[in-house]
Amino acid sequence: MKTYEAYEKMKNRIKHYGKMNKVISNVKTEAMKARHWKSLLSKIKMSTPYNDLTIGQLWNCDVIKHEKVIEDVLTIARGE
């Protein structure tokens, strides 16, 4: 029974990472130029340069919380 709680916690964490990966995959398009990434990173308050960005850093900033901002920047990028 003790392992059941750990299993549920890990299961929820994996689901959360799956949701974050969907958001991240939407952003990884040809429309997103370096200037859009710079704008996005400043809006979500990440100081990492675009060229040095890793998926782990995006996971750590919890892109689900910033989904609205990400969608706004993506809309602007697609419109250009």
N, C-alpha and C positions, 0 to 999 in steps of 0.2 A: 504493500500500500504506500510506502514512503516514496517509491519510485514513480508512482502515478502522478504526483504533483509535479515532479521534475519533467516527466514526459509531456504533460500539458503545457508547462512553461516553454519548453523547447519547441513544441508544435506551434504555439502562438508566435514565438520569435521567428520561426521559419515562414509562417504566413505573412508576418509583417515585412520580412525581407522580400518576399515575393511581390507584395504590393509596391514596395519601394523600387524594385527592379522594373516594374511596368512603367512607373513614372520616369525612371532614368532612361529606359529604352525609347520613350517618346521624345526625350530631349536629344537623343543621339541621332539627329537627322542632318542632312546636307544644308538645311536652311539655317542652322545654328552656326554662325560665324564667330570668330574670336571676340568681336565686340559684343555680341549677344551673351557669350559665356562670361565675359568680364562684368557685364551688367547684372547678370543672374547671380554670380558669385558675390557681388557687392550687396545685392538686395537680400540674400540669405545670410549675409555677414560671415562669409568665408574668406580668409586672407590668402588661401593657396592660389598660386598662379594656375591658369587654365592648363598649361602644358604639364604641370606636375600633379594634376588632379587624379585621384584614384577612386575606385568604387567604394573602398572602405571609408574614405573621407566623406563621401556622399551619404553612406549609411550612417555614419556617426552624426552628421548634421540632421538626420531624420527628415528626409525629403518629403515625407507625407505631411508634416507640419507646414511645409512651404509649397505645397502642391499648387495653390492658387497663384502664387508669385511665378512659379515655374511655367504654368499654363499661360500667364500673361506675356512673359518674355517669349515663349514659343509662338504665340499668336503674332506678336510683332515681327519675329524672324520670318515666319511664313508669309506675312504680308509684304515683305520687302522684295 
